[in-house]
Structure formats: structure tokens, C-alpha cells
Amino acid sequence: MIKRQIHKDLRRLALLLMTVTFALSACGGSQSKRQVEKSLGDTLKQYETIVRWSQWDAAVDFIAPEYLLENPISQLDMDRLRLFHVTTYTIRSAGRFDGGMTARQVVEIKMYNKRQGVERSYTDNQEWRYDEESKRWRLHSGLPDPTQRY
């Protein structure tokens, strides 16, 4: 119980720090820069919700089309993800690069394997880039990989 509360508090702190960082970088910026900032926050929250509910088909919609061309997701990969239920999604670190047009975050995801009855923890290194053309943030690092080993 205490461990769960600590994880919630750490997650809230990470979100607060990310929000403050985004707010400070938006100060004095143009309206469009503020919209990009808000769009990132909204996108990250939507993606987190979709992953938390293990809605893998919907999560694919966040991936950049050019990334999918170079790194297609096989039916086997999707079937493997469907064997897992996400139990925890905790942001461990977040940062902005390239003048605020690239965001990276490290997320710890705990997944319960329905077939084996085992919960495992995975690190998901996400890279998000803002697409000027579509006015959307796109994931350039793929879906979480439950096959990774430490």
C-alpha cells in the first residue's frame, strides 16, 4: 500500500515537473508555441490512457507513419502484446530537445502476462516529435516491447 502511494507521488511529481518545464518554456513564446506545448501534454495523456487500458490497436495510431514504414509491426507483435494487461505506467524522466519539437520520456510499465500469470516490469524509452504538417505529436520509438530482458 505504501509502495503504491510512493509510486503515485513520484508520478505526480514527474508530471508536475514536466508541466512546470513546459509552462516555463512557453512563457514569452508565441501562441502557436503554447498550442504545441498543450498538444504534447494532451497527446502524452491520451497515449498513457490507451496504454494503461492495454488498447494496443489504438496505440498504433500514435506512431509516426514514416517510423512504421521502417519498423513495421507484425501480427505476431500485436498478438504478443494482447497477452499482456498493463498494471502500472510510471513516468521516470522526461525532457525536451530540438527547440521543444522533440520530447523524450522514460516510462516504467508493469505488465501482467495473462497466459503465464506473471507480472514483469519494462522500460519504455519514448521519443515524440512534433509533425508541423499534421499539427500532431507522433511517436518515433514504437510500442512497448514485452520481450525485452534485462
C-alpha positions in Angstrom: 0.0 0.0 0.0 2.8 2.4 1.0 4.8 1.4 -2.1 1.8 2.1 -4.4 1.4 5.6 -2.7 5.1 6.3 -3.3 4.8 5.4 -6.9 1.7 7.6 -7.3 3.5 10.5 -5.6 6.6 10.1 -7.8 4.4 10.0 -10.9 2.6 13.2 -9.8 5.9 14.9 -9.1 7.2 13.9 -12.6 4.0 15.2 -14.2 4.3 18.4 -12.2 7.9 18.9 -13.1 7.1 18.3 -16.8 4.2 20.7 -16.6 6.3 23.4 -15.0 9.1 22.9 -17.6 6.6 23.2 -20.4 4.9 26.2 -18.8 8.3 28.0 -18.4 9.4 27.2 -21.9 6.1 28.6 -23.2 6.4 31.9 -21.3 7.1 34.7 -23.8 6.5 32.3 -26.7 4.1 32.7 -29.5 0.5 31.4 -29.3 1.5 28.6 -31.7 4.3 27.5 -29.3 1.8 27.4 -26.5 -0.5 25.3 -28.7 2.4 22.9 -29.4 3.0 22.6 -25.6 -0.6 21.9 -24.8 -0.8 19.5 -27.7 2.1 17.5 -26.3 0.5 17.3 -22.8 -2.8 16.2 -24.3 -1.1 13.6 -26.6 1.0 12.1 -23.8 -2.0 11.8 -21.5 -4.1 10.2 -24.3 -1.3 7.7 -25.1 -0.9 6.9 -21.4 -4.6 6.2 -21.0 -4.7 4.0 -24.1 -1.6 2.0 -22.9 -3.0 1.7 -19.3 -6.1 0.1 -20.8 -3.9 -2.1 -23.0 -5.6 -0.9 -26.1 -2.7 -1.8 -28.4 -4.5 -1.3 -31.7 -5.4 2.3 -30.7 -1.8 2.9 -29.5 -0.5 2.2 -33.1 -2.3 5.3 -34.2 0.2 7.4 -32.3 3.2 6.1 -34.2 4.6 8.2 -37.0 3.9 6.8 -40.4 7.5 7.1 -41.5 8.6 5.1 -38.4 6.1 2.4 -39.2 7.4 2.1 -42.8 10.9 1.5 -41.4 9.7 -0.6 -38.5 6.5 -2.4 -39.4 4.6 -4.0 -36.5 3.9 -7.7 -37.3 0.7 -9.6 -36.4 2.9 -11.7 -34.1 4.0 -8.5 -32.2 0.4 -7.4 -31.8 -0.8 -10.8 -30.7 2.1 -10.9 -28.2 1.0 -7.5 -26.8 -2.6 -8.7 -26.5 -1.3 -11.4 -24.0 -0.5 -8.6 -21.6 -2.5 -6.3 -19.3 -0.8 -3.1 -18.1 -0.9 -2.8 -14.4 1.3 0.3 -13.9 2.5 3.2 -16.1 5.0 5.4 -14.3 6.9 8.3 -15.9 10.5 8.1 -14.7 12.0 11.1 -16.6 11.1 13.5 -19.3 12.8 16.1 -21.4 12.6 18.4 -24.4 15.1 18.8 -27.3 15.4 20.4 -30.7 13.9 23.7 -29.6 10.9 22.0 -28.0 10.0 20.0 -31.1 11.2 16.6 -29.7 10.2 15.1 -26.4 11.7 12.1 -24.7 10.4 10.3 -21.7 11.4 7.1 -19.9 8.4 5.2 -18.6 8.3 2.1 -16.4 5.5 -0.2 -17.5 4.4 -3.2 -15.5 2.6 -5.8 -17.5 0.7 -8.9 -16.3 1.1 -11.8 -18.7 -2.4 -13.4 -18.8 -1.1 -16.7 -20.0 1.8 -17.2 -17.6 0.2 -15.3 -14.6 3.4 -13.3 -14.1 3.9 -9.5 -13.8 7.1 -8.0 -15.2 8.5 -4.5 -15.4 9.7 -3.0 -18.6 11.3 0.3 -19.5 9.8 2.1 -22.5 12.1 4.8 -23.9 9.7 7.0 -25.9 10.6 9.7 -28.4 7.9 12.1 -29.6 8.4 14.5 -32.5 6.0 17.3 -33.5 4.8 17.0 -37.1 4.3 20.5 -38.4 2.2 19.2 -41.4 -0.4 17.3 -39.4 0.0 19.6 -36.3 0.3 16.4 -34.1 2.9 14.8 -31.9 4.0 11.4 -33.3 5.8 8.5 -31.5 9.1 7.6 -33.1 10.1 4.8 -30.9 7.4 2.1 -31.3 5.2 0.3 -28.9 6.4 -1.1 -25.6 8.3 -4.4 -26.1 7.4 -7.0 -23.5 10.1 -9.4 -24.8 13.0 -7.1 -23.7 15.1 -8.7 -21.0 17.5 -7.0 -18.5 
